[in-house]
Amino acid sequence: MPIKKIKLSELDKKELMTSIKKIIGQLQAVSYTIESDKVTSSTFTQLLAVKGGASKVCKDIISKGVLGDLKSYSMEELDSALNVIFKLD
């Protein structure tokens, strides 16, 4: 069962958007290095940072949205949220 709409506070949304903007910046830097034929080992480091950042955003959405308001979710939805968390790493 998929998770229903997740409620996030305005502060949580702001923090998540800051993280997402950092990820976008890292992806733009990677794109530039590829287009400019300047791929180095730091390109892989940036890609790993993107992966880690995306995992953190997923975990934060679940922890702040779902786990922050457990009583409004069914057991199936909570199981689904935990399955997502375990797949991230």
QUIJO-V886241 format. One record per residue. N is the residue number from 1. OMEGA is omega as a letter, one per 20 degrees, with the letter a starting at -180 (* if undefined). NEAR is the number of other ideal C-beta (glycine too) atoms within 10 Angstrom. Layout:
N | OMEGA | NEAR
N | OMEGA | NEAR
This chain:
1 | r | 10
2 | r | 7
3 | r | 19
4 | a | 12
5 | a | 6
6 | r | 16
7 | r | 12
8 | r | 18
9 | r | 11
10 | r | 7
11 | r | 9
12 | r | 17
13 | a | 13
14 | r | 10
15 | r | 15
16 | r | 17
17 | r | 11
18 | r | 9
19 | a | 14
20 | r | 13
21 | r | 10
22 | r | 14
23 | r | 17
24 | r | 12
25 | r | 12
26 | r | 18
27 | r | 16
28 | r | 11
29 | r | 16
30 | r | 19
31 | r | 10
32 | a | 11
33 | r | 15
34 | a | 11
35 | a | 9
36 | a | 8
37 | a | 6
38 | a | 10
39 | r | 12
40 | r | 9
41 | r | 6
42 | r | 12
43 | r | 15
44 | r | 11
45 | r | 12
46 | r | 17
47 | r | 14
48 | r | 11
49 | r | 16
50 | r | 18
51 | r | 13
52 | r | 13
53 | r | 17
54 | r | 15
55 | r | 14
56 | r | 14
57 | r | 18
58 | a | 15
59 | r | 15
60 | r | 15
61 | a | 18
62 | a | 20
63 | a | 13
64 | a | 19
65 | a | 20
66 | a | 23
67 | r | 14
68 | a | 14
69 | a | 12
70 | a | 10
71 | a | 4
72 | a | 10
73 | r | 18
74 | r | 11
75 | r | 8
76 | r | 11
77 | r | 17
78 | r | 16
79 | r | 13
80 | r | 17
81 | r | 22
82 | r | 13
83 | r | 10
84 | a | 15
85 | a | 15
86 | r | 8
87 | a | 9
88 | a | 14
89 | * | 7
